[in-house]
Amino acid sequence: MTSTRPTITPKGLLEGAVLLLPLLPGLIVYGLAFGAAAAHRGVSLTEAIALSGIVYAGAAQMVSLEVWRETWTPGSVLTVALITATVNARFVLMGASLQPWLRGTPPLTAGSWLFFLVDANWLIASRYREGGGRDFGVFLGAGLLSWVLWIAATIPGHMAGTLVTEPRRYALDLVMPIFFAAMAVPLWRGVKASGRPWAVAGAVALAASLVAPGYAFIVAGALAGALTAALTEPDLE
């Protein structure tokens, strides 16, 4: 009986790493930005490296810095968990889209592979599979290289951040807004597909920021945008 488990070969791993190369400059800049931002929030180098190595989710790591506390309470931990879950909710659907590729793989093994799931290697692997490719090594190769470089870039970013005592003077306080703006650009699919959900998310987030304390506006905006997209998607041609 022929196994239905995905194929993983050294050639596929190498191909995935090569396909990631055009994205490396942006990845490294994001890693440097996170390291610098972490330093300015009082996060130690060890903690920053651990975040990049264990959490391995750029957007969620950036957001978590906004609510980072020197002294943690159950409430602050819950806040970080909720915001992180909201920011990373897209990975539920992205992981589900890989399920046909992982059919026949033990859940624990599949879960360990999906640890390396990020936007970049998901996009690379999806395009590769749509083109008829079947080697899951492409996904893993791109993900592993991304993970290593993300951790590596965090270190010099943090070191540089500790040397700058006045981040506003060098506009480093704009790192996170610029980061999220850059992340949003590739997701734009035109006014018809993206305009309405983005507008609703922005309006709800703005309104929530005026009436609700803390970072509830992030959750409110994300949920409003997702609900709008879900309700209007059938109307798209």
BAFI-3210 file (N, C-alpha, C; in Angstrom, 3 decimals, decimal comma, padded with zeros to 6 digits):
// residues 237
n [1|2|3|4|5|6|7|8|9|10|11|12|13|14|15|16|17|18|19|20|21|22|23|24|25|26|27|28|29|30|31|32|33|34|35|36|37|38|39|40|41|42|43|44|45|46|47|48|49|50|51|52|53|54|55|56|57|58|59|60|61|62|63|64|65|66|67|68|69|70|71|72|73|74|75|76|77|78|79|80|81|82|83|84|85|86|87|88|89|90|91|92|93|94|95|96|97|98|99|100|101|102|103|104|105|106|107|108|109|110|111|112|113|114|115|116|117|118|119|120|121|122|123|124|125|126|127|128|129|130|131|132|133|134|135|136|137|138|139|140|141|142|143|144|145|146|147|148|149|150|151|152|153|154|155|156|157|158|159|160|161|162|163|164|165|166|167|168|169|170|171|172|173|174|175|176|177|178|179|180|181|182|183|184|185|186|187|188|189|190|191|192|193|194|195|196|197|198|199|200|201|202|203|204|205|206|207|208|209|210|211|212|213|214|215|216|217|218|219|220|221|222|223|224|225|226|227|228|229|230|231|232|233|234|235|236|237]
n.u [000,840|000,595|002,154|000,547|001,678|003,333|006,015|009,388|012,350|015,963|016,448|014,040|014,013|016,203|015,295|013,117|014,461|015,902|013,837|012,979|014,855|014,489|012,895|014,378|015,741|013,622|012,726|014,966|015,178|012,781|013,313|015,497|014,196|012,367|014,127|015,333|013,093|012,312|014,426|014,050|011,740|012,515|012,990|015,046|018,054|018,192|015,502|014,356|015,516|014,448|011,729|011,696|012,596|010,809|008,140|008,048|006,654|006,289|004,471|002,793|004,705|005,579|003,235|002,883|004,885|003,855|002,168|003,765|004,960|006,809|006,158|004,117|000,646|-002,260|-004,238|-002,780|-001,322|-003,403|-004,331|-002,190|-002,208|-004,747|-004,605|-002,444|-003,495|-005,547|-004,152|-002,739|-004,707|-005,127|-003,488|-004,839|-006,594|-004,680|-003,123|-005,059|-005,406|-003,232|-003,752|-004,649|-002,208|-000,813|-002,045|-002,283|-000,147|001,091|-000,568|001,096|003,527|002,801|002,006|004,440|005,807|004,235|004,867|006,706|005,260|004,720|003,833|005,415|006,603|004,286|003,025|004,945|004,967|002,297|002,031|003,899|002,736|000,360|001,421|001,891|003,780|004,962|006,624|007,017|009,160|009,816|008,191|009,150|011,903|011,949|010,699|012,426|014,826|013,872|013,188|015,706|017,075|015,409|015,750|018,505|018,651|017,383|019,228|021,479|019,778|018,672|020,992|021,774|019,599|019,879|021,892|020,895|019,664|017,664|015,105|013,038|014,284|015,569|013,496|012,769|010,616|008,701|008,927|007,209|004,610|005,355|006,206|003,781|002,332|003,837|003,465|000,805|000,494|001,055|-001,236|-003,348|-005,987|-007,301|-009,951|-012,561|-012,330|-010,850|-011,372|-013,858|-013,838|-011,412|-011,956|-014,121|-012,889|-010,920|-012,523|-014,034|-011,970|-010,881|-013,066|-013,349|-010,947|-011,405|-013,330|-012,838|-010,562|-006,962|-005,808|-008,020|-009,080|-007,673|-008,508|-011,260|-011,313|-010,112|-011,903|-014,239|-013,468|-012,917|-015,449|-016,930|-015,653|-016,272|-019,035|-019,369|-017,838|-019,125|-020,343|-018,437|-017,058]
n.v [-001,194|002,207|004,916|007,826|009,934|013,158|014,041|014,652|016,008|016,513|018,143|019,504|020,955|022,649|024,022|025,403|027,143|028,656|029,896|031,631|033,620|036,213|037,507|037,918|040,437|042,083|040,467|040,408|043,115|043,439|041,727|043,043|045,392|044,451|043,546|045,982|047,427|045,805|046,155|048,811|048,596|047,489|044,774|042,015|040,834|038,038|037,369|038,506|036,978|034,502|035,001|035,389|032,892|031,021|032,016|033,084|034,818|037,532|039,846|039,398|039,423|042,063|043,434|042,453|043,760|046,266|046,044|045,181|044,480|045,339|044,261|041,554|040,728|038,633|039,765|041,320|039,340|037,889|039,820|040,098|037,488|037,381|039,418|038,496|036,059|037,036|038,492|036,401|034,785|034,311|032,204|029,906|029,420|029,393|027,194|025,225|025,185|023,777|021,225|019,136|018,530|017,482|015,151|011,963|012,240|011,850|013,515|014,804|015,045|016,578|018,887|019,746|020,403|022,492|024,457|026,058|027,629|030,571|033,740|034,088|031,533|030,080|031,326|030,868|028,032|027,515|028,605|027,035|024,483|024,895|025,046|022,451|021,191|018,846|018,336|018,584|019,566|022,035|023,880|023,494|024,071|026,811|027,801|027,020|028,408|031,011|031,104|030,800|033,091|035,068|034,896|035,403|038,037|039,428|039,736|041,628|043,794|044,237|044,871|047,238|048,789|049,165|051,008|053,383|056,014|057,900|057,257|058,630|060,783|059,782|058,840|056,257|055,446|055,126|052,689|050,424|051,294|051,664|049,103|047,599|048,883|048,228|045,467|045,352|046,174|044,060|042,562|043,858|043,650|045,108|047,583|046,514|043,928|044,276|046,810|047,375|045,631|046,553|049,275|049,149|047,793|049,671|051,892|050,868|050,158|052,684|053,954|052,285|052,750|055,214|054,870|052,602|051,220|050,612|048,097|047,179|048,020|046,812|044,136|044,562|045,906|043,979|041,792|042,995|043,623|041,052|039,827|041,421|040,848|038,126|038,208|039,628|038,401|036,350|037,967|038,843|038,968]
n.w [000,000|-000,887|000,734|002,061|003,206|003,310|001,059|001,850|000,993|000,710|-001,503|-001,752|000,655|000,218|-002,028|-000,964|000,798|-001,042|-002,463|-000,553|-000,450|-001,831|000,023|002,245|002,926|003,930|006,028|007,727|008,400|009,840|011,966|013,155|013,856|015,741|017,748|018,514|019,384|021,504|023,270|024,009|025,434|027,734|027,715|028,213|026,536|026,497|026,978|024,681|022,633|023,327|022,911|020,110|019,299|020,408|020,308|017,688|015,816|014,159|014,004|016,248|018,268|018,151|018,854|021,441|022,798|023,145|025,276|027,267|030,521|033,463|035,892|036,239|036,110|036,600|034,967|033,088|031,814|030,639|028,884|027,056|026,029|024,798|022,852|021,337|020,414|018,814|016,839|015,680|014,650|011,974|011,295|011,830|009,689|007,660|008,381|008,161|005,422|004,612|005,316|003,460|002,309|004,382|005,003|006,447|008,081|011,377|014,083|016,058|014,748|012,508|013,842|014,931|012,613|011,694|013,462|012,246|010,587|008,927|007,434|005,119|004,319|004,052|001,884|-000,116|-000,171|-000,846|-003,423|-004,712|-004,480|-005,895|-008,376|-008,955|-007,390|-004,910|-002,802|000,526|001,779|000,776|002,106|004,748|004,442|003,752|006,039|008,163|007,548|007,714|010,430|011,731|010,816|011,773|014,551|014,638|013,653|015,638|017,685|017,000|016,606|019,129|020,554|019,279|019,922|022,656|022,751|021,957|023,551|023,326|021,702|020,303|019,181|016,984|015,573|016,174|017,573|015,785|014,686|015,108|014,076|011,371|010,747|010,868|008,873|006,626|006,652|006,018|003,372|001,345|001,711|000,629|-001,617|-003,495|-003,820|-003,867|-002,785|-000,409|000,633|002,084|004,477|005,655|006,053|007,857|009,996|010,702|011,435|013,591|015,352|015,874|017,107|019,336|020,647|021,724|023,632|025,138|027,524|027,440|025,170|023,849|021,497|019,445|019,367|018,977|016,486|014,809|014,992|013,992|011,367|010,367|010,588|008,857|006,423|006,231|005,905|003,554|001,620|-000,031|-001,882|-003,576|-006,819]
ca.u [000,000|001,392|001,979|-000,006|002,383|004,029|007,416|010,337|013,662|016,966|016,257|012,911|014,455|017,058|014,461|012,355|015,369|016,227|012,653|012,828|015,917|014,037|012,206|015,297|015,986|012,511|012,720|016,055|014,813|011,761|013,978|016,260|013,229|011,843|015,176|015,481|011,888|012,338|015,394|013,457|010,664|013,111|013,103|016,458|018,459|017,786|014,044|014,065|015,886|013,471|010,490|011,857|012,780|009,677|006,887|008,291|005,520|006,700|003,413|002,367|005,777|005,547|002,073|003,085|005,746|003,031|001,516|004,762|005,011|007,900|005,504|002,985|-000,526|-003,118|-004,920|-001,870|-001,016|-004,580|-004,367|-001,206|-002,677|-005,890|-004,140|-001,625|-004,394|-006,271|-003,215|-002,325|-005,871|-005,031|-002,758|-005,796|-007,008|-003,500|-002,782|-006,098|-005,202|-002,153|-004,192|-004,580|-000,803|-000,314|-002,881|-001,508|000,931|000,657|-000,847|002,229|004,519|002,258|002,052|005,822|006,135|003,483|005,503|007,459|004,319|004,633|003,232|006,315|006,722|002,955|002,809|005,855|004,510|001,002|002,286|004,617|001,776|-000,554|002,148|002,057|004,807|004,463|007,651|006,740|010,429|009,827|007,607|010,051|013,153|011,726|010,378|013,620|015,735|013,223|013,286|017,095|017,432|014,612|016,450|019,807|018,480|016,942|020,386|022,075|018,747|018,588|022,235|021,709|018,560|020,367|022,844|020,149|018,945|016,542|014,557|012,220|015,177|015,901|012,222|012,648|009,300|007,823|009,253|006,053|003,621|005,877|006,202|002,434|001,942|004,515|002,834|-000,539|000,504|000,873|-002,548|-004,367|-006,437|-008,173|-011,025|-013,728|-012,063|-010,276|-011,765|-014,906|-013,377|-010,388|-012,597|-014,896|-011,938|-010,308|-013,515|-014,366|-010,788|-010,785|-014,137|-013,056|-009,828|-011,907|-014,262|-012,390|-009,180|-005,960|-005,680|-009,230|-009,374|-007,056|-009,415|-012,521|-011,110|-009,844|-013,145|-015,168|-012,999|-013,091|-016,876|-017,344|-015,144|-017,019|-020,394|-019,370|-017,077|-019,953|-020,770|-017,346|-017,019]
ca.v [000,000|003,417|005,875|009,122|010,975|014,078|013,803|015,672|015,661|017,590|019,048|020,361|021,877|023,652|024,850|026,309|028,176|029,523|030,698|032,655|034,617|037,586|038,077|038,028|041,804|042,511|039,644|040,855|044,438|043,233|041,156|044,123|046,315|043,839|043,567|047,348|047,779|045,045|046,800|050,050|048,255|046,896|043,321|041,634|040,150|036,635|037,313|038,814|035,794|033,458|035,360|035,118|031,462|030,204|032,562|033,079|035,461|038,920|040,793|039,149|039,867|043,519|043,866|042,113|044,777|047,420|045,819|044,547|045,044|044,876|043,419|040,935|040,331|037,765|040,574|041,703|038,114|037,598|040,815|039,702|036,244|037,682|040,193|037,605|035,113|037,762|038,787|035,151|033,980|033,954|030,952|028,794|029,158|029,062|025,809|024,351|025,065|022,806|019,909|018,103|018,202|016,761|013,970|010,757|012,556|011,834|014,875|015,408|015,392|017,701|020,054|020,221|021,052|023,740|025,482|026,931|028,315|032,026|034,218|033,945|030,169|029,633|031,835|030,144|026,647|027,501|028,808|025,850|023,382|025,221|024,769|021,005|020,669|017,950|018,137|019,432|020,149|023,442|024,603|023,413|024,749|028,253|028,097|026,871|029,519|032,206|031,024|031,047|034,482|035,914|034,898|036,037|039,481|040,002|040,012|042,952|044,807|044,531|045,550|048,609|049,484|049,546|052,105|054,610|056,392|058,767|056,704|059,601|061,669|059,111|058,339|054,817|055,170|054,853|051,363|049,527|051,704|051,395|047,643|047,120|049,425|047,410|044,152|045,443|046,430|042,863|041,966|044,629|042,951|046,006|048,202|045,650|042,792|044,654|048,125|047,403|045,108|047,414|050,506|048,830|047,494|050,928|052,727|050,253|050,271|054,082|054,196|051,538|053,390|056,404|054,546|051,447|051,373|049,639|047,718|046,504|048,438|045,865|042,996|045,022|046,165|042,723|041,017|043,694|043,439|039,649|039,573|042,097|040,070|036,873|038,471|040,210|037,570|035,709|038,944|039,178|038,206]
ca.w [000,000|-001,012|001,823|001,662|003,939|002,399|000,734|002,285|000,476|000,809|-002,635|-001,426|001,703|-000,413|-002,907|-000,114|001,277|-002,177|-002,772|000,489|-000,552|-002,130|001,177|003,377|003,413|004,768|007,240|008,591|008,919|010,869|013,133|013,776|014,457|016,964|018,755|018,999|020,144|022,752|024,156|024,523|026,368|028,922|027,571|028,160|025,316|026,632|026,785|023,276|021,850|023,642|022,219|018,680|019,064|020,850|019,763|016,242|015,133|014,178|014,345|017,628|019,154|018,161|019,623|022,847|023,393|023,490|026,575|028,114|031,864|034,319|036,883|035,567|036,887|035,782|033,967|032,003|031,064|029,833|027,810|026,051|025,403|023,943|021,697|020,526|019,752|017,769|015,745|015,041|014,265|010,553|011,133|011,889|008,311|006,862|008,703|007,608|003,976|004,387|005,781|002,423|002,069|005,553|005,241|006,716|009,021|012,778|014,570|016,751|013,731|011,743|014,705|015,039|011,345|011,583|014,286|011,346|009,705|008,933|006,188|003,973|003,782|003,624|000,536|-000,999|-000,299|-001,534|-004,853|-005,186|-004,603|-006,988|-009,616|-009,110|-006,507|-003,864|-001,778|001,688|002,189|000,371|003,240|005,894|004,141|003,876|007,432|009,001|007,285|008,263|011,891|012,123|010,560|012,660|015,833|014,459|013,471|016,907|018,559|016,744|016,781|020,564|020,951|018,770|020,658|023,985|022,608|021,652|024,770|022,985|020,460|019,567|018,434|015,724|015,038|016,393|018,127|014,649|014,149|015,090|013,073|010,028|010,596|010,552|007,571|005,620|006,643|005,466|001,928|000,506|001,930|-000,098|-002,832|-004,233|-003,044|-003,759|-001,900|000,884|001,092|003,106|005,777|006,230|006,513|009,058|011,063|011,127|012,115|014,883|016,212|016,295|018,081|020,562|021,346|022,397|024,721|025,917|027,983|027,016|023,765|023,405|020,127|018,508|019,279|018,399|015,064|014,108|014,906|013,107|009,997|009,979|010,421|007,637|005,296|006,161|005,434|002,205|000,681|-001,058|-002,879|-004,446|-008,075]
c.u [000,882|001,099|001,450|000,692|003,175|005,491|008,260|011,722|014,649|016,814|015,110|013,264|015,292|016,238|013,645|013,219|015,704|015,044|012,425|013,797|015,424|013,371|013,136|015,559|014,871|012,464|013,777|015,741|013,778|012,375|014,792|015,322|012,662|012,880|015,344|014,291|011,857|013,284|014,794|012,297|011,206|013,202|014,580|016,763|018,036|016,292|013,670|014,373|014,874|012,138|010,578|011,959|011,566|008,348|006,942|007,082|005,732|005,634|002,974|003,435|005,795|004,398|002,284|003,976|004,950|002,388|002,469|004,846|006,233|007,369|004,216|001,888|-001,347|-003,830|-004,032|-001,476|-002,179|-004,683|-003,417|-001,675|-003,812|-005,465|-003,315|-002,484|-005,139|-005,374|-002,857|-003,480|-005,805|-004,345|-003,675|-006,215|-005,818|-003,071|-003,781|-005,905|-004,100|-002,565|-004,170|-003,155|-000,254|-001,102|-002,009|-000,369|000,407|000,473|000,350|003,298|004,062|002,312|003,450|006,264|005,459|003,984|006,208|006,560|004,349|004,097|004,101|006,345|005,360|002,681|003,673|005,347|003,192|001,190|002,988|003,652|000,785|000,085|002,429|003,117|004,218|005,449|007,410|008,018|010,532|009,285|008,578|011,361|013,043|011,464|011,582|014,586|015,174|013,380|014,692|017,462|016,641|015,275|017,770|019,679|018,044|018,128|021,033|021,054|018,639|019,835|022,239|020,697|019,022|021,333|022,149|019,287|017,735|015,930|013,731|013,081|015,513|014,666|012,072|011,313|008,280|008,034|008,010|004,962|004,071|005,857|004,825|001,929|002,560|003,893|001,479|-000,548|000,312|-000,504|-003,661|-004,704|-007,395|-009,318|-012,194|-013,515|-011,637|-010,817|-012,764|-014,450|-012,347|-011,007|-013,370|-013,958|-011,312|-011,269|-013,847|-013,195|-010,646|-011,833|-013,847|-011,927|-010,274|-012,767|-013,793|-010,933|-008,248|-005,983|-006,865|-009,550|-008,777|-007,990|-010,707|-012,382|-010,903|-011,117|-014,137|-014,768|-013,200|-014,553|-017,394|-016,898|-015,936|-018,408|-020,439|-018,647|-017,952|-020,382|-019,684|-017,361|-015,640]
c.v [001,253|004,382|007,197|010,266|011,857|013,709|014,969|015,224|016,819|018,609|020,021|021,384|023,007|024,591|025,849|027,453|029,171|030,441|031,811|033,816|036,031|038,279|038,343|039,465|042,302|041,764|040,117|042,218|044,312|042,668|042,193|045,085|045,745|043,887|044,950|047,759|047,058|045,686|048,045|049,794|047,583|045,386|042,965|040,920|038,687|036,472|037,562|037,620|034,680|033,739|035,018|033,632|030,619|030,693|032,577|033,607|036,962|039,893|040,639|039,608|041,385|044,025|043,596|043,133|045,997|047,272|045,139|045,254|044,505|043,946|042,877|040,559|039,385|038,540|040,942|040,493|037,760|038,562|040,448|038,455|036,520|038,420|039,321|036,613|035,783|038,025|037,519|034,286|033,527|032,613|029,729|028,412|028,764|027,620|024,830|024,150|024,070|021,385|018,839|017,632|017,320|015,489|012,722|010,982|012,505|013,264|015,553|015,859|016,603|018,985|020,622|020,907|022,416|024,813|026,500|027,679|029,823|032,452|033,901|032,520|029,578|030,071|031,084|028,725|026,562|027,669|027,602|024,690|023,632|024,954|023,289|020,393|019,841|017,747|019,110|020,053|021,614|024,316|024,648|024,156|026,252|028,635|028,025|028,030|030,818|032,249|031,369|032,516|035,440|036,011|035,670|037,557|040,167|040,467|041,361|044,079|045,227|045,290|046,999|049,422|049,944|050,730|053,442|054,959|057,271|058,295|057,700|060,523|061,100|058,460|056,840|054,444|054,890|053,451|050,495|049,983|051,415|049,898|047,149|047,662|048,596|046,026|044,191|045,555|045,165|042,222|042,690|043,937|043,806|046,499|047,244|044,524|043,214|045,941|048,138|046,832|046,009|048,683|050,263|048,565|048,773|051,797|052,182|050,371|051,698|054,406|053,513|052,181|054,618|056,088|053,405|051,631|050,339|049,372|046,905|046,849|047,483|044,676|043,400|045,245|044,896|041,898|041,661|043,515|042,025|039,323|040,213|041,323|038,783|037,084|038,973|039,365|036,889|036,662|039,296|038,315|037,636]
c.w [000,000|000,122|001,293|002,398|002,976|002,214|001,224|001,844|000,694|-000,315|-002,352|-000,366|001,119|-001,295|-002,095|000,389|000,169|-002,515|-001,742|000,305|-000,890|-000,944|002,354|003,840|004,334|006,082|008,228|009,209|010,026|012,145|013,886|014,504|015,746|018,075|019,368|019,856|021,487|023,759|024,796|025,481|027,626|028,885|027,433|026,848|025,349|026,397|025,330|022,377|022,080|022,936|020,731|018,395|019,376|020,262|018,241|015,470|015,223|014,624|015,793|018,616|019,266|019,031|021,107|023,544|023,836|024,857|027,562|029,463|032,619|035,406|036,267|036,554|036,019|034,668|032,800|031,169|030,146|028,657|026,687|025,298|024,417|022,686|020,761|019,747|018,606|016,567|014,968|014,563|012,814|010,349|011,236|010,472|007,435|007,113|008,122|006,107|003,635|004,745|004,686|002,144|003,185|005,853|005,389|007,687|010,452|013,299|015,245|015,761|012,931|012,559|014,836|013,751|011,229|012,543|013,395|010,362|009,953|007,571|004,974|003,436|003,432|002,191|-000,473|-001,249|-001,058|-003,033|-005,461|-005,408|-005,729|-008,346|-009,831|-008,218|-005,384|-002,716|-000,623|002,248|001,812|001,501|004,407|005,654|004,289|005,326|008,348|008,808|007,868|009,780|012,378|011,952|011,442|014,034|015,722|014,352|014,759|017,750|018,253|016,886|018,235|021,027|020,495|019,560|022,025|023,925|022,360|022,858|024,502|021,666|019,653|018,710|017,070|015,083|015,200|017,029|017,033|014,074|014,034|014,128|011,648|009,738|010,165|009,220|006,450|005,517|005,944|003,946|001,090|000,650|001,177|-001,407|-003,651|-003,368|-002,833|-002,760|-000,499|001,474|002,231|004,448|006,444|006,787|007,806|010,230|011,604|011,918|013,506|015,847|016,743|017,356|019,407|021,354|022,127|023,613|025,616|026,321|027,373|025,528|023,273|021,952|019,097|018,278|018,588|016,895|014,262|013,925|013,956|011,643|009,502|009,731|009,143|006,404|005,121|005,580|004,001|001,171|-000,364|-002,159|-003,856|-005,688|-008,306]
res [m|t|s|t|r|p|t|i|t|p|k|g|l|l|e|g|a|v|l|l|l|p|l|l|p|g|l|i|v|y|g|l|a|f|g|a|a|a|a|h|r|g|v|s|l|t|e|a|i|a|l|s|g|i|v|y|a|g|a|a|q|m|v|s|l|e|v|w|r|e|t|w|t|p|g|s|v|l|t|v|a|l|i|t|a|t|v|n|a|r|f|v|l|m|g|a|s|l|q|p|w|l|r|g|t|p|p|l|t|a|g|s|w|l|f|f|l|v|d|a|n|w|l|i|a|s|r|y|r|e|g|g|g|r|d|f|g|v|f|l|g|a|g|l|l|s|w|v|l|w|i|a|a|t|i|p|g|h|m|a|g|t|l|v|t|e|p|r|r|y|a|l|d|l|v|m|p|i|f|f|a|a|m|a|v|p|l|w|r|g|v|k|a|s|g|r|p|w|a|v|a|g|a|v|a|l|a|a|s|l|v|a|p|g|y|a|f|i|v|a|g|a|l|a|g|a|l|t|a|a|l|t|e|p|d|l|e]
***
